[in-house]
Amino acid sequence: MSRTPNTPSLSPVNIDSGIPMLSPKEAALLLCTKPSNLSQWRYESRGPAYVKLGGIIGYRLSDIDAYIMARLVQPKG
């Protein structure tokens, strides 16, 4: 399986759901931001959807994709 260098592999942050999760660090890489920004966004109830079980935070890849697509800008022309 080939990946581009900046694409994180799916984390072991599985949270026993059977759904692979991205860690905040991995999600931040995909969103071109810092994990501390994701933490602040969670505190402010903004940013991509996330899962919190116990003290573990995880991001589904589908939620990261949805967050990115919601910010798609279509140029006029």
C-alpha positions as CSV (number, residue, x, y, z in Angstrom):
1,M,0.0,0.0,0.0
2,S,1.6,3.3,-1.1
3,R,1.0,6.6,0.7
4,T,2.1,10.1,0.1
5,P,4.7,11.3,2.7
6,N,2.4,13.7,4.5
7,T,-0.6,11.3,4.8
8,P,-0.7,9.8,8.3
9,S,-1.4,6.1,8.6
10,L,-4.5,5.2,10.6
11,S,-3.7,5.4,14.3
12,P,-4.2,2.6,16.7
13,V,-6.6,5.0,18.5
14,N,-9.4,2.4,17.7
15,I,-11.4,2.9,20.9
16,D,-12.7,-0.6,20.5
17,S,-15.4,0.5,18.0
18,G,-13.8,-1.2,15.0
19,I,-13.6,2.1,13.3
20,P,-10.0,3.3,12.8
21,M,-9.4,6.7,14.3
22,L,-6.9,9.5,13.8
23,S,-5.2,10.9,16.8
24,P,-5.3,14.7,17.2
25,K,-1.8,14.9,15.9
26,E,-2.7,13.0,12.8
27,A,-5.9,15.0,12.2
28,A,-3.9,18.3,12.7
29,L,-1.5,17.2,9.9
30,L,-4.4,16.6,7.5
31,L,-6.0,20.0,8.4
32,C,-2.7,21.9,8.2
33,T,-2.9,23.1,11.8
34,K,-1.5,22.2,15.2
35,P,-2.9,19.7,17.7
36,S,-3.2,22.6,20.1
37,N,-5.5,24.4,17.7
38,L,-7.7,21.3,17.6
39,S,-7.8,21.3,21.4
40,Q,-8.9,24.9,21.4
41,W,-11.5,24.2,18.7
42,R,-12.9,21.4,20.8
43,Y,-13.1,23.7,23.8
44,E,-15.0,26.3,21.7
45,S,-17.3,23.6,20.2
46,R,-16.1,24.2,16.7
47,G,-13.9,22.3,14.2
48,P,-14.4,18.8,13.0
49,A,-16.5,16.3,14.8
50,Y,-14.6,14.0,17.2
51,V,-15.1,11.0,19.4
52,K,-14.3,11.2,23.1
53,L,-14.3,8.0,25.2
54,G,-12.8,8.3,28.6
55,G,-9.8,10.6,28.1
56,I,-9.1,9.5,24.6
57,I,-9.9,11.8,21.6
58,G,-10.2,10.4,18.2
59,Y,-11.2,11.7,14.7
60,R,-12.9,9.6,12.1
61,L,-11.4,10.2,8.7
62,S,-14.9,10.7,7.3
63,D,-15.5,13.6,9.7
64,I,-12.2,15.2,8.7
65,D,-13.2,14.9,5.0
66,A,-16.6,16.4,5.7
67,Y,-15.1,19.3,7.6
68,I,-12.7,20.0,4.7
69,M,-15.5,19.7,2.0
70,A,-17.7,22.1,4.0
71,R,-15.1,24.7,3.4
72,L,-14.8,24.2,-0.3
73,V,-14.7,27.5,-2.2
74,Q,-16.0,27.5,-5.8
75,P,-14.4,30.3,-7.7
76,K,-16.7,32.3,-9.9
77,G,-15.9,32.5,-13.5
